[in-house]
Amino acid sequence: MDQTYLIFTIAVFIAFTLLIIHSILYRGIKESLIFFGFGFIFGLIREMIYRSYFNNYSFGEAPL
């Protein structure tokens, strides 16, 4: 894996972790779990539909 993608991935995980902590502190665990749970389910269903009807896509040299 290229060093640039590794740095980007680590930065995204840190930002996502801080976002979850912020959400829990200001909205509580229940609302945070509902929000992120529905977001995860929506993203999962969207990707399954996309993969069924379209070809794989890529961003530059990084296949997604």
PDBQT receptor file of N, H, CA, C and O in Angstrom, charges set to zero:
ATOM      1  N   MET A   1       0.844  -1.181   0.000  1.00  0.00    +0.000 N 
ATOM      2  CA  MET A   1       0.000   0.000   0.000  1.00  0.00    +0.000 C 
ATOM      3  C   MET A   1       0.885   1.238   0.000  1.00  0.00    +0.000 C 
ATOM      4  O   MET A   1       1.894   1.306   0.703  1.00  0.00    +0.000 OA
ATOM      5  N   ASP A   2       0.490   2.196  -0.790  1.00  0.00    +0.000 N 
ATOM      6  H   ASP A   2      -0.330   2.141  -1.361  1.00  0.00    +0.000 HD
ATOM      7  CA  ASP A   2       1.229   3.439  -0.874  1.00  0.00    +0.000 C 
ATOM      8  C   ASP A   2       1.133   4.199   0.452  1.00  0.00    +0.000 C 
ATOM      9  O   ASP A   2       0.104   4.159   1.125  1.00  0.00    +0.000 OA
ATOM     10  N   GLN A   3       2.209   4.887   0.817  1.00  0.00    +0.000 N 
ATOM     11  H   GLN A   3       3.046   4.919   0.270  1.00  0.00    +0.000 HD
ATOM     12  CA  GLN A   3       2.267   5.620   2.079  1.00  0.00    +0.000 C 
ATOM     13  C   GLN A   3       1.190   6.708   2.160  1.00  0.00    +0.000 C 
ATOM     14  O   GLN A   3       0.663   6.981   3.238  1.00  0.00    +0.000 OA
ATOM     15  N   THR A   4       0.865   7.327   1.021  1.00  0.00    +0.000 N 
ATOM     16  H   THR A   4       1.293   7.105   0.145  1.00  0.00    +0.000 HD
ATOM     17  CA  THR A   4      -0.144   8.385   1.008  1.00  0.00    +0.000 C 
ATOM     18  C   THR A   4      -1.506   7.839   1.415  1.00  0.00    +0.000 C 
ATOM     19  O   THR A   4      -2.209   8.467   2.207  1.00  0.00    +0.000 OA
ATOM     20  N   TYR A   5      -1.886   6.691   0.892  1.00  0.00    +0.000 N 
ATOM     21  H   TYR A   5      -1.315   6.181   0.249  1.00  0.00    +0.000 HD
ATOM     22  CA  TYR A   5      -3.179   6.096   1.235  1.00  0.00    +0.000 C 
ATOM     23  C   TYR A   5      -3.222   5.665   2.696  1.00  0.00    +0.000 C 
ATOM     24  O   TYR A   5      -4.270   5.748   3.336  1.00  0.00    +0.000 OA
ATOM     25  N   LEU A   6      -2.107   5.212   3.221  1.00  0.00    +0.000 N 
ATOM     26  H   LEU A   6      -1.255   5.145   2.702  1.00  0.00    +0.000 HD
ATOM     27  CA  LEU A   6      -2.048   4.822   4.627  1.00  0.00    +0.000 C 
ATOM     28  C   LEU A   6      -2.271   6.035   5.524  1.00  0.00    +0.000 C 
ATOM     29  O   LEU A   6      -3.039   5.961   6.483  1.00  0.00    +0.000 OA
ATOM     30  N   ILE A   7      -1.616   7.139   5.225  1.00  0.00    +0.000 N 
ATOM     31  H   ILE A   7      -0.992   7.200   4.446  1.00  0.00    +0.000 HD
ATOM     32  CA  ILE A   7      -1.786   8.366   6.016  1.00  0.00    +0.000 C 
ATOM     33  C   ILE A   7      -3.233   8.852   5.922  1.00  0.00    +0.000 C 
ATOM     34  O   ILE A   7      -3.826   9.246   6.925  1.00  0.00    +0.000 OA
ATOM     35  N   PHE A   8      -3.791   8.823   4.721  1.00  0.00    +0.000 N 
ATOM     36  H   PHE A   8      -3.309   8.503   3.905  1.00  0.00    +0.000 HD
ATOM     37  CA  PHE A   8      -5.179   9.231   4.527  1.00  0.00    +0.000 C 
ATOM     38  C   PHE A   8      -6.128   8.354   5.327  1.00  0.00    +0.000 C 
ATOM     39  O   PHE A   8      -7.044   8.862   5.974  1.00  0.00    +0.000 OA
ATOM     40  N   THR A   9      -5.920   7.048   5.290  1.00  0.00    +0.000 N 
ATOM     41  H   THR A   9      -5.176   6.635   4.765  1.00  0.00    +0.000 HD
ATOM     42  CA  THR A   9      -6.783   6.114   6.018  1.00  0.00    +0.000 C 
ATOM     43  C   THR A   9      -6.712   6.357   7.523  1.00  0.00    +0.000 C 
ATOM     44  O   THR A   9      -7.742   6.351   8.196  1.00  0.00    +0.000 OA
ATOM     45  N   ILE A  10      -5.530   6.566   8.051  1.00  0.00    +0.000 N 
ATOM     46  H   ILE A  10      -4.692   6.570   7.504  1.00  0.00    +0.000 HD
ATOM     47  CA  ILE A  10      -5.378   6.833   9.480  1.00  0.00    +0.000 C 
ATOM     48  C   ILE A  10      -6.069   8.136   9.856  1.00  0.00    +0.000 C 
ATOM     49  O   ILE A  10      -6.730   8.205  10.892  1.00  0.00    +0.000 OA
ATOM     50  N   ALA A  11      -5.926   9.172   9.029  1.00  0.00    +0.000 N 
ATOM     51  H   ALA A  11      -5.389   9.116   8.188  1.00  0.00    +0.000 HD
ATOM     52  CA  ALA A  11      -6.580  10.458   9.304  1.00  0.00    +0.000 C 
ATOM     53  C   ALA A  11      -8.105  10.322   9.303  1.00  0.00    +0.000 C 
ATOM     54  O   ALA A  11      -8.785  10.923  10.135  1.00  0.00    +0.000 OA
ATOM     55  N   VAL A  12      -8.635   9.536   8.374  1.00  0.00    +0.000 N 
ATOM     56  H   VAL A  12      -8.083   9.048   7.699  1.00  0.00    +0.000 HD
ATOM     57  CA  VAL A  12     -10.086   9.331   8.311  1.00  0.00    +0.000 C 
ATOM     58  C   VAL A  12     -10.578   8.592   9.545  1.00  0.00    +0.000 C 
ATOM     59  O   VAL A  12     -11.614   8.956  10.101  1.00  0.00    +0.000 OA
ATOM     60  N   PHE A  13      -9.863   7.564   9.988  1.00  0.00    +0.000 N 
ATOM     61  H   PHE A  13      -9.021   7.268   9.536  1.00  0.00    +0.000 HD
ATOM     62  CA  PHE A  13     -10.272   6.836  11.183  1.00  0.00    +0.000 C 
ATOM     63  C   PHE A  13     -10.219   7.713  12.427  1.00  0.00    +0.000 C 
ATOM     64  O   PHE A  13     -11.091   7.612  13.290  1.00  0.00    +0.000 OA
ATOM     65  N   ILE A  14      -9.210   8.570  12.533  1.00  0.00    +0.000 N 
ATOM     66  H   ILE A  14      -8.501   8.652  11.833  1.00  0.00    +0.000 HD
ATOM     67  CA  ILE A  14      -9.121   9.481  13.677  1.00  0.00    +0.000 C 
ATOM     68  C   ILE A  14     -10.295  10.464  13.657  1.00  0.00    +0.000 C 
ATOM     69  O   ILE A  14     -10.925  10.703  14.687  1.00  0.00    +0.000 OA
ATOM     70  N   ALA A  15     -10.584  11.028  12.491  1.00  0.00    +0.000 N 
ATOM     71  H   ALA A  15     -10.073  10.834  11.654  1.00  0.00    +0.000 HD
ATOM     72  CA  ALA A  15     -11.699  11.980  12.381  1.00  0.00    +0.000 C 
ATOM     73  C   ALA A  15     -13.028  11.293  12.691  1.00  0.00    +0.000 C 
ATOM     74  O   ALA A  15     -13.873  11.873  13.372  1.00  0.00    +0.000 OA
ATOM     75  N   PHE A  16     -13.223  10.078  12.207  1.00  0.00    +0.000 N 
ATOM     76  H   PHE A  16     -12.537   9.607  11.653  1.00  0.00    +0.000 HD
ATOM     77  CA  PHE A  16     -14.462   9.357  12.463  1.00  0.00    +0.000 C 
ATOM     78  C   PHE A  16     -14.605   9.035  13.950  1.00  0.00    +0.000 C 
ATOM     79  O   PHE A  16     -15.704   9.130  14.496  1.00  0.00    +0.000 OA
ATOM     80  N   THR A  17     -13.529   8.665  14.598  1.00  0.00    +0.000 N 
ATOM     81  H   THR A  17     -12.636   8.588  14.154  1.00  0.00    +0.000 HD
ATOM     82  CA  THR A  17     -13.558   8.387  16.035  1.00  0.00    +0.000 C 
ATOM     83  C   THR A  17     -13.932   9.643  16.817  1.00  0.00    +0.000 C 
ATOM     84  O   THR A  17     -14.746   9.580  17.739  1.00  0.00    +0.000 OA
ATOM     85  N   LEU A  18     -13.344  10.781  16.454  1.00  0.00    +0.000 N 
ATOM     86  H   LEU A  18     -12.683  10.832  15.705  1.00  0.00    +0.000 HD
ATOM     87  CA  LEU A  18     -13.685  12.038  17.129  1.00  0.00    +0.000 C 
ATOM     88  C   LEU A  18     -15.141  12.424  16.880  1.00  0.00    +0.000 C 
ATOM     89  O   LEU A  18     -15.798  12.971  17.766  1.00  0.00    +0.000 OA
ATOM     90  N   LEU A  19     -15.642  12.145  15.689  1.00  0.00    +0.000 N 
ATOM     91  H   LEU A  19     -15.108  11.701  14.969  1.00  0.00    +0.000 HD
ATOM     92  CA  LEU A  19     -17.039  12.417  15.373  1.00  0.00    +0.000 C 
ATOM     93  C   LEU A  19     -17.976  11.582  16.237  1.00  0.00    +0.000 C 
ATOM     94  O   LEU A  19     -18.987  12.087  16.724  1.00  0.00    +0.000 OA
ATOM     95  N   ILE A  20     -17.650  10.318  16.430  1.00  0.00    +0.000 N 
ATOM     96  H   ILE A  20     -16.828   9.907  16.035  1.00  0.00    +0.000 HD
ATOM     97  CA  ILE A  20     -18.471   9.444  17.268  1.00  0.00    +0.000 C 
ATOM     98  C   ILE A  20     -18.435   9.902  18.729  1.00  0.00    +0.000 C 
ATOM     99  O   ILE A  20     -19.469   9.936  19.397  1.00  0.00    +0.000 OA
ATOM    100  N   ILE A  21     -17.260  10.248  19.213  1.00  0.00    +0.000 N 
ATOM    101  H   ILE A  21     -16.421  10.220  18.671  1.00  0.00    +0.000 HD
ATOM    102  CA  ILE A  21     -17.136  10.735  20.598  1.00  0.00    +0.000 C 
ATOM    103  C   ILE A  21     -17.950  12.009  20.780  1.00  0.00    +0.000 C 
ATOM    104  O   ILE A  21     -18.664  12.149  21.774  1.00  0.00    +0.000 OA
ATOM    105  N   HIS A  22     -17.853  12.927  19.843  1.00  0.00    +0.000 N 
ATOM    106  H   HIS A  22     -17.273  12.812  19.036  1.00  0.00    +0.000 HD
ATOM    107  CA  HIS A  22     -18.618  14.168  19.910  1.00  0.00    +0.000 C 
ATOM    108  C   HIS A  22     -20.120  13.890  19.917  1.00  0.00    +0.000 C 
ATOM    109  O   HIS A  22     -20.866  14.501  20.682  1.00  0.00    +0.000 OA
ATOM    110  N   SER A  23     -20.552  12.978  19.071  1.00  0.00    +0.000 N 
ATOM    111  H   SER A  23     -19.945  12.482  18.450  1.00  0.00    +0.000 HD
ATOM    112  CA  SER A  23     -21.969  12.635  18.997  1.00  0.00    +0.000 C 
ATOM    113  C   SER A  23     -22.460  12.032  20.310  1.00  0.00    +0.000 C 
ATOM    114  O   SER A  23     -23.548  12.368  20.778  1.00  0.00    +0.000 OA
ATOM    115  N   ILE A  24     -21.681  11.163  20.894  1.00  0.00    +0.000 N 
ATOM    116  H   ILE A  24     -20.797  10.890  20.513  1.00  0.00    +0.000 HD
ATOM    117  CA  ILE A  24     -22.080  10.539  22.158  1.00  0.00    +0.000 C 
ATOM    118  C   ILE A  24     -22.151  11.576  23.279  1.00  0.00    +0.000 C 
ATOM    119  O   ILE A  24     -23.059  11.532  24.109  1.00  0.00    +0.000 OA
ATOM    120  N   LEU A  25     -21.203  12.501  23.307  1.00  0.00    +0.000 N 
ATOM    121  H   LEU A  25     -20.464  12.537  22.633  1.00  0.00    +0.000 HD
ATOM    122  CA  LEU A  25     -21.202  13.510  24.365  1.00  0.00    +0.000 C 
ATOM    123  C   LEU A  25     -22.377  14.472  24.255  1.00  0.00    +0.000 C 
ATOM    124  O   LEU A  25     -22.928  14.888  25.275  1.00  0.00    +0.000 OA
ATOM    125  N   TYR A  26     -22.767  14.829  23.049  1.00  0.00    +0.000 N 
ATOM    126  H   TYR A  26     -22.320  14.491  22.220  1.00  0.00    +0.000 HD
ATOM    127  CA  TYR A  26     -23.816  15.832  22.870  1.00  0.00    +0.000 C 
ATOM    128  C   TYR A  26     -25.201  15.255  22.625  1.00  0.00    +0.000 C 
ATOM    129  O   TYR A  26     -26.192  15.936  22.889  1.00  0.00    +0.000 OA
ATOM    130  N   ARG A  27     -25.307  14.031  22.131  1.00  0.00    +0.000 N 
ATOM    131  H   ARG A  27     -24.502  13.478  21.917  1.00  0.00    +0.000 HD
ATOM    132  CA  ARG A  27     -26.610  13.448  21.816  1.00  0.00    +0.000 C 
ATOM    133  C   ARG A  27     -26.929  12.201  22.631  1.00  0.00    +0.000 C 
ATOM    134  O   ARG A  27     -28.087  11.789  22.685  1.00  0.00    +0.000 OA
ATOM    135  N   GLY A  28     -25.956  11.608  23.249  1.00  0.00    +0.000 N 
ATOM    136  H   GLY A  28     -25.015  11.943  23.205  1.00  0.00    +0.000 HD
ATOM    137  CA  GLY A  28     -26.187  10.391  24.017  1.00  0.00    +0.000 C 
ATOM    138  C   GLY A  28     -25.926   9.147  23.172  1.00  0.00    +0.000 C 
ATOM    139  O   GLY A  28     -25.850   9.205  21.944  1.00  0.00    +0.000 OA
ATOM    140  N   ILE A  29     -25.794   8.037  23.862  1.00  0.00    +0.000 N 
ATOM    141  H   ILE A  29     -25.856   7.990  24.859  1.00  0.00    +0.000 HD
ATOM    142  CA  ILE A  29     -25.441   6.785  23.192  1.00  0.00    +0.000 C 
ATOM    143  C   ILE A  29     -26.576   6.288  22.301  1.00  0.00    +0.000 C 
ATOM    144  O   ILE A  29     -26.331   5.846  21.178  1.00  0.00    +0.000 OA
ATOM    145  N   LYS A  30     -27.811   6.355  22.789  1.00  0.00    +0.000 N 
ATOM    146  H   LYS A  30     -28.010   6.714  23.701  1.00  0.00    +0.000 HD
ATOM    147  CA  LYS A  30     -28.943   5.824  22.031  1.00  0.00    +0.000 C 
ATOM    148  C   LYS A  30     -29.112   6.540  20.692  1.00  0.00    +0.000 C 
ATOM    149  O   LYS A  30     -29.207   5.891  19.650  1.00  0.00    +0.000 OA
ATOM    150  N   GLU A  31     -29.151   7.872  20.714  1.00  0.00    +0.000 N 
ATOM    151  H   GLU A  31     -29.074   8.399  21.560  1.00  0.00    +0.000 HD
ATOM    152  CA  GLU A  31     -29.308   8.624  19.469  1.00  0.00    +0.000 C 
ATOM    153  C   GLU A  31     -28.118   8.436  18.540  1.00  0.00    +0.000 C 
ATOM    154  O   GLU A  31     -28.288   8.377  17.322  1.00  0.00    +0.000 OA
ATOM    155  N   SER A  32     -26.930   8.343  19.093  1.00  0.00    +0.000 N 
ATOM    156  H   SER A  32     -26.792   8.391  20.082  1.00  0.00    +0.000 HD
ATOM    157  CA  SER A  32     -25.733   8.145  18.270  1.00  0.00    +0.000 C 
ATOM    158  C   SER A  32     -25.762   6.782  17.582  1.00  0.00    +0.000 C 
ATOM    159  O   SER A  32     -25.445   6.673  16.397  1.00  0.00    +0.000 OA
ATOM    160  N   LEU A  33     -26.141   5.746  18.324  1.00  0.00    +0.000 N 
ATOM    161  H   LEU A  33     -26.398   5.834  19.286  1.00  0.00    +0.000 HD
ATOM    162  CA  LEU A  33     -26.232   4.416  17.724  1.00  0.00    +0.000 C 
ATOM    163  C   LEU A  33     -27.298   4.362  16.634  1.00  0.00    +0.000 C 
ATOM    164  O   LEU A  33     -27.095   3.731  15.596  1.00  0.00    +0.000 OA
ATOM    165  N   ILE A  34     -28.423   5.016  16.863  1.00  0.00    +0.000 N 
ATOM    166  H   ILE A  34     -28.588   5.529  17.706  1.00  0.00    +0.000 HD
ATOM    167  CA  ILE A  34     -29.474   5.043  15.848  1.00  0.00    +0.000 C 
ATOM    168  C   ILE A  34     -28.970   5.759  14.596  1.00  0.00    +0.000 C 
ATOM    169  O   ILE A  34     -29.144   5.259  13.485  1.00  0.00    +0.000 OA
ATOM    170  N   PHE A  35     -28.353   6.914  14.766  1.00  0.00    +0.000 N 
ATOM    171  H   PHE A  35     -28.211   7.321  15.669  1.00  0.00    +0.000 HD
ATOM    172  CA  PHE A  35     -27.860   7.698  13.639  1.00  0.00    +0.000 C 
ATOM    173  C   PHE A  35     -26.818   6.930  12.825  1.00  0.00    +0.000 C 
ATOM    174  O   PHE A  35     -26.955   6.790  11.610  1.00  0.00    +0.000 OA
ATOM    175  N   PHE A  36     -25.784   6.436  13.496  1.00  0.00    +0.000 N 
ATOM    176  H   PHE A  36     -25.673   6.550  14.483  1.00  0.00    +0.000 HD
ATOM    177  CA  PHE A  36     -24.720   5.731  12.781  1.00  0.00    +0.000 C 
ATOM    178  C   PHE A  36     -25.180   4.361  12.283  1.00  0.00    +0.000 C 
ATOM    179  O   PHE A  36     -24.699   3.884  11.256  1.00  0.00    +0.000 OA
ATOM    180  N   GLY A  37     -26.098   3.732  12.997  1.00  0.00    +0.000 N 
ATOM    181  H   GLY A  37     -26.489   4.120  13.832  1.00  0.00    +0.000 HD
ATOM    182  CA  GLY A  37     -26.635   2.447  12.549  1.00  0.00    +0.000 C 
ATOM    183  C   GLY A  37     -27.416   2.586  11.254  1.00  0.00    +0.000 C 
ATOM    184  O   GLY A  37     -27.208   1.818  10.315  1.00  0.00    +0.000 OA
ATOM    185  N   PHE A  38     -28.324   3.572  11.198  1.00  0.00    +0.000 N 
ATOM    186  H   PHE A  38     -28.494   4.196  11.961  1.00  0.00    +0.000 HD
ATOM    187  CA  PHE A  38     -29.072   3.793   9.968  1.00  0.00    +0.000 C 
ATOM    188  C   PHE A  38     -28.169   4.238   8.828  1.00  0.00    +0.000 C 
ATOM    189  O   PHE A  38     -28.389   3.865   7.675  1.00  0.00    +0.000 OA
ATOM    190  N   GLY A  39     -27.158   5.032   9.144  1.00  0.00    +0.000 N 
ATOM    191  H   GLY A  39     -26.980   5.335  10.080  1.00  0.00    +0.000 HD
ATOM    192  CA  GLY A  39     -26.205   5.441   8.114  1.00  0.00    +0.000 C 
ATOM    193  C   GLY A  39     -25.442   4.253   7.542  1.00  0.00    +0.000 C 
ATOM    194  O   GLY A  39     -25.217   4.173   6.335  1.00  0.00    +0.000 OA
ATOM    195  N   PHE A  40     -25.048   3.334   8.414  1.00  0.00    +0.000 N 
ATOM    196  H   PHE A  40     -25.231   3.399   9.395  1.00  0.00    +0.000 HD
ATOM    197  CA  PHE A  40     -24.345   2.139   7.963  1.00  0.00    +0.000 C 
ATOM    198  C   PHE A  40     -25.247   1.251   7.113  1.00  0.00    +0.000 C 
ATOM    199  O   PHE A  40     -24.837   0.760   6.061  1.00  0.00    +0.000 OA
ATOM    200  N   ILE A  41     -26.481   1.049   7.578  1.00  0.00    +0.000 N 
ATOM    201  H   ILE A  41     -26.814   1.448   8.432  1.00  0.00    +0.000 HD
ATOM    202  CA  ILE A  41     -27.423   0.215   6.819  1.00  0.00    +0.000 C 
ATOM    203  C   ILE A  41     -27.724   0.840   5.458  1.00  0.00    +0.000 C 
ATOM    204  O   ILE A  41     -27.753   0.135   4.449  1.00  0.00    +0.000 OA
ATOM    205  N   PHE A  42     -27.950   2.159   5.418  1.00  0.00    +0.000 N 
ATOM    206  H   PHE A  42     -27.927   2.732   6.238  1.00  0.00    +0.000 HD
ATOM    207  CA  PHE A  42     -28.203   2.849   4.164  1.00  0.00    +0.000 C 
ATOM    208  C   PHE A  42     -27.027   2.677   3.203  1.00  0.00    +0.000 C 
ATOM    209  O   PHE A  42     -27.222   2.359   2.030  1.00  0.00    +0.000 OA
ATOM    210  N   GLY A  43     -25.806   2.886   3.701  1.00  0.00    +0.000 N 
ATOM    211  H   GLY A  43     -25.648   3.144   4.654  1.00  0.00    +0.000 HD
ATOM    212  CA  GLY A  43     -24.629   2.741   2.862  1.00  0.00    +0.000 C 
ATOM    213  C   GLY A  43     -24.445   1.320   2.355  1.00  0.00    +0.000 C 
ATOM    214  O   GLY A  43     -24.059   1.117   1.203  1.00  0.00    +0.000 OA
ATOM    215  N   LEU A  44     -24.715   0.344   3.195  1.00  0.00    +0.000 N 
ATOM    216  H   LEU A  44     -25.029   0.509   4.130  1.00  0.00    +0.000 HD
ATOM    217  CA  LEU A  44     -24.585  -1.055   2.808  1.00  0.00    +0.000 C 
ATOM    218  C   LEU A  44     -25.582  -1.412   1.710  1.00  0.00    +0.000 C 
ATOM    219  O   LEU A  44     -25.220  -2.043   0.717  1.00  0.00    +0.000 OA
ATOM    220  N   ILE A  45     -26.839  -1.007   1.895  1.00  0.00    +0.000 N 
ATOM    221  H   ILE A  45     -27.133  -0.496   2.703  1.00  0.00    +0.000 HD
ATOM    222  CA  ILE A  45     -27.861  -1.295   0.880  1.00  0.00    +0.000 C 
ATOM    223  C   ILE A  45     -27.543  -0.567  -0.418  1.00  0.00    +0.000 C 
ATOM    224  O   ILE A  45     -27.701  -1.131  -1.500  1.00  0.00    +0.000 OA
ATOM    225  N   ARG A  46     -27.096   0.679  -0.317  1.00  0.00    +0.000 N 
ATOM    226  H   ARG A  46     -26.968   1.137   0.562  1.00  0.00    +0.000 HD
ATOM    227  CA  ARG A  46     -26.748   1.445  -1.517  1.00  0.00    +0.000 C 
ATOM    228  C   ARG A  46     -25.626   0.767  -2.298  1.00  0.00    +0.000 C 
ATOM    229  O   ARG A  46     -25.693   0.669  -3.523  1.00  0.00    +0.000 OA
ATOM    230  N   GLU A  47     -24.620   0.309  -1.609  1.00  0.00    +0.000 N 
ATOM    231  H   GLU A  47     -24.566   0.388  -0.614  1.00  0.00    +0.000 HD
ATOM    232  CA  GLU A  47     -23.505  -0.360  -2.289  1.00  0.00    +0.000 C 
ATOM    233  C   GLU A  47     -23.949  -1.679  -2.904  1.00  0.00    +0.000 C 
ATOM    234  O   GLU A  47     -23.487  -2.029  -3.990  1.00  0.00    +0.000 OA
ATOM    235  N   MET A  48     -24.825  -2.416  -2.246  1.00  0.00    +0.000 N 
ATOM    236  H   MET A  48     -25.201  -2.132  -1.364  1.00  0.00    +0.000 HD
ATOM    237  CA  MET A  48     -25.306  -3.683  -2.816  1.00  0.00    +0.000 C 
ATOM    238  C   MET A  48     -26.112  -3.422  -4.081  1.00  0.00    +0.000 C 
ATOM    239  O   MET A  48     -25.989  -4.165  -5.055  1.00  0.00    +0.000 OA
ATOM    240  N   ILE A  49     -26.934  -2.380  -4.080  1.00  0.00    +0.000 N 
ATOM    241  H   ILE A  49     -27.034  -1.777  -3.289  1.00  0.00    +0.000 HD
ATOM    242  CA  ILE A  49     -27.699  -2.035  -5.279  1.00  0.00    +0.000 C 
ATOM    243  C   ILE A  49     -26.755  -1.567  -6.377  1.00  0.00    +0.000 C 
ATOM    244  O   ILE A  49     -26.896  -1.969  -7.532  1.00  0.00    +0.000 OA
ATOM    245  N   TYR A  50     -25.800  -0.725  -6.024  1.00  0.00    +0.000 N 
ATOM    246  H   TYR A  50     -25.686  -0.399  -5.086  1.00  0.00    +0.000 HD
ATOM    247  CA  TYR A  50     -24.866  -0.197  -7.016  1.00  0.00    +0.000 C 
ATOM    248  C   TYR A  50     -24.067  -1.326  -7.664  1.00  0.00    +0.000 C 
ATOM    249  O   TYR A  50     -23.896  -1.347  -8.883  1.00  0.00    +0.000 OA
ATOM    250  N   ARG A  51     -23.580  -2.258  -6.859  1.00  0.00    +0.000 N 
ATOM    251  H   ARG A  51     -23.718  -2.242  -5.869  1.00  0.00    +0.000 HD
ATOM    252  CA  ARG A  51     -22.776  -3.369  -7.383  1.00  0.00    +0.000 C 
ATOM    253  C   ARG A  51     -23.604  -4.294  -8.263  1.00  0.00    +0.000 C 
ATOM    254  O   ARG A  51     -23.049  -4.979  -9.123  1.00  0.00    +0.000 OA
ATOM    255  N   SER A  52     -24.914  -4.331  -8.069  1.00  0.00    +0.000 N 
ATOM    256  H   SER A  52     -25.365  -3.775  -7.371  1.00  0.00    +0.000 HD
ATOM    257  CA  SER A  52     -25.772  -5.207  -8.866  1.00  0.00    +0.000 C 
ATOM    258  C   SER A  52     -26.002  -4.666 -10.275  1.00  0.00    +0.000 C 
ATOM    259  O   SER A  52     -26.198  -5.446 -11.206  1.00  0.00    +0.000 OA
ATOM    260  N   TYR A  53     -25.983  -3.351 -10.445  1.00  0.00    +0.000 N 
ATOM    261  H   TYR A  53     -25.824  -2.717  -9.689  1.00  0.00    +0.000 HD
ATOM    262  CA  TYR A  53     -26.366  -2.758 -11.723  1.00  0.00    +0.000 C 
ATOM    263  C   TYR A  53     -25.240  -2.041 -12.466  1.00  0.00    +0.000 C 
ATOM    264  O   TYR A  53     -25.381  -1.765 -13.658  1.00  0.00    +0.000 OA
ATOM    265  N   PHE A  54     -24.139  -1.736 -11.805  1.00  0.00    +0.000 N 
ATOM    266  H   PHE A  54     -24.025  -1.961 -10.838  1.00  0.00    +0.000 HD
ATOM    267  CA  PHE A  54     -23.072  -0.962 -12.433  1.00  0.00    +0.000 C 
ATOM    268  C   PHE A  54     -21.737  -1.679 -12.281  1.00  0.00    +0.000 C 
ATOM    269  O   PHE A  54     -21.599  -2.585 -11.460  1.00  0.00    +0.000 OA
ATOM    270  N   ASN A  55     -20.766  -1.269 -13.072  1.00  0.00    +0.000 N 
ATOM    271  H   ASN A  55     -20.878  -0.533 -13.740  1.00  0.00    +0.000 HD
ATOM    272  CA  ASN A  55     -19.417  -1.835 -12.988  1.00  0.00    +0.000 C 
ATOM    273  C   ASN A  55     -18.687  -1.269 -11.779  1.00  0.00    +0.000 C 
ATOM    274  O   ASN A  55     -19.111  -0.280 -11.182  1.00  0.00    +0.000 OA
ATOM    275  N   ASN A  56     -17.583  -1.917 -11.432  1.00  0.00    +0.000 N 
ATOM    276  H   ASN A  56     -17.238  -2.721 -11.917  1.00  0.00    +0.000 HD
ATOM    277  CA  ASN A  56     -16.759  -1.392 -10.351  1.00  0.00    +0.000 C 
ATOM    278  C   ASN A  56     -16.228  -0.024 -10.746  1.00  0.00    +0.000 C 
ATOM    279  O   ASN A  56     -15.985   0.233 -11.925  1.00  0.00    +0.000 OA
ATOM    280  N   TYR A  57     -16.048   0.839  -9.784  1.00  0.00    +0.000 N 
ATOM    281  H   TYR A  57     -16.245   0.630  -8.826  1.00  0.00    +0.000 HD
ATOM    282  CA  TYR A  57     -15.515   2.159 -10.048  1.00  0.00    +0.000 C 
ATOM    283  C   TYR A  57     -14.174   2.298  -9.358  1.00  0.00    +0.000 C 
ATOM    284  O   TYR A  57     -13.869   1.557  -8.423  1.00  0.00    +0.000 OA
ATOM    285  N   SER A  58     -13.384   3.234  -9.812  1.00  0.00    +0.000 N 
ATOM    286  H   SER A  58     -13.633   3.836 -10.572  1.00  0.00    +0.000 HD
ATOM    287  CA  SER A  58     -12.071   3.458  -9.210  1.00  0.00    +0.000 C 
ATOM    288  C   SER A  58     -11.819   4.951  -9.076  1.00  0.00    +0.000 C 
ATOM    289  O   SER A  58     -12.409   5.757  -9.796  1.00  0.00    +0.000 OA
ATOM    290  N   PHE A  59     -10.974   5.299  -8.189  1.00  0.00    +0.000 N 
ATOM    291  H   PHE A  59     -10.495   4.645  -7.604  1.00  0.00    +0.000 HD
ATOM    292  CA  PHE A  59     -10.584   6.689  -7.960  1.00  0.00    +0.000 C 
ATOM    293  C   PHE A  59      -9.081   6.774  -8.207  1.00  0.00    +0.000 C 
ATOM    294  O   PHE A  59      -8.287   6.389  -7.349  1.00  0.00    +0.000 OA
ATOM    295  N   GLY A  60      -8.697   7.269  -9.355  1.00  0.00    +0.000 N 
ATOM    296  H   GLY A  60      -9.342   7.582 -10.052  1.00  0.00    +0.000 HD
ATOM    297  CA  GLY A  60      -7.286   7.300  -9.707  1.00  0.00    +0.000 C 
ATOM    298  C   GLY A  60      -6.768   5.884  -9.850  1.00  0.00    +0.000 C 
ATOM    299  O   GLY A  60      -7.312   5.090 -10.618  1.00  0.00    +0.000 OA
ATOM    300  N   GLU A  61      -5.726   5.572  -9.117  1.00  0.00    +0.000 N 
ATOM    301  H   GLU A  61      -5.284   6.217  -8.494  1.00  0.00    +0.000 HD
ATOM    302  CA  GLU A  61      -5.124   4.246  -9.168  1.00  0.00    +0.000 C 
ATOM    303  C   GLU A  61      -5.640   3.343  -8.043  1.00  0.00    +0.000 C 
ATOM    304  O   GLU A  61      -5.278   2.169  -7.973  1.00  0.00    +0.000 OA
ATOM    305  N   ALA A  62      -6.482   3.888  -7.167  1.00  0.00    +0.000 N 
ATOM    306  H   ALA A  62      -6.776   4.842  -7.223  1.00  0.00    +0.000 HD
ATOM    307  CA  ALA A  62      -6.976   3.102  -6.032  1.00  0.00    +0.000 C 
ATOM    308  C   ALA A  62      -8.335   2.497  -6.380  1.00  0.00    +0.000 C 
ATOM    309  O   ALA A  62      -9.328   3.223  -6.419  1.00  0.00    +0.000 OA
ATOM    310  N   PRO A  63      -8.408   1.197  -6.632  1.00  0.00    +0.000 N 
ATOM    311  CA  PRO A  63      -9.718   0.603  -6.890  1.00  0.00    +0.000 C 
ATOM    312  C   PRO A  63     -10.559   0.598  -5.613  1.00  0.00    +0.000 C 
ATOM    313  O   PRO A  63     -10.092   0.184  -4.552  1.00  0.00    +0.000 OA
ATOM    314  N   LEU A  64     -11.769   1.049  -5.726  1.00  0.00    +0.000 N 
ATOM    315  H   LEU A  64     -12.148   1.386  -6.588  1.00  0.00    +0.000 HD
ATOM    316  CA  LEU A  64     -12.658   1.106  -4.564  1.00  0.00    +0.000 C 
ATOM    317  C   LEU A  64     -13.693   0.006  -4.652  1.00  0.00    +0.000 C 
ATOM    318  O   LEU A  64     -14.539  -0.118  -3.766  1.00  0.00    +0.000 OA
TER     319      LEU A  64
